[in-house]
């Protein structure tokens, strides 16, 4: 969580004024951090959780154990898009959510946050049905 709080300080959030930091723990012990990066064309904004995941994947990590998210005045969960992207790699990921100072923790498994998620196994099932 400390790494997520530190990453939050680097957020570029001039429009929402809602900085978010994330720290993703890979199975090999590496921790990848990310912060939200907003854009004047709002749809091009990227969330902290996806920044951390994309950094991890671009450096060869493919298996993940936990994600810490720090934001706002209370714990907040990853958005739907982030949940779906994380599900691709870690359907059983432990998600630790806290306020912007890393306090007021709440934990859930990704499957609780994204019930009946759609992942690689679903595509395999579709291919075998044809």
Buried (B, 14 or more C-beta within 10 A) or exposed (E): BEBBBBBBEBBEBEEEEEBBBBBBBBEEEEBBBBBBBBEEEEEEBBBBBBBBBBBBBEEEBEEBBBBBBBBBEEBBBBEEEBBBBBBBBBBEBBBBBBBBEBEEEBEBEBBEBBEEBEBEEEEEEEEEEE
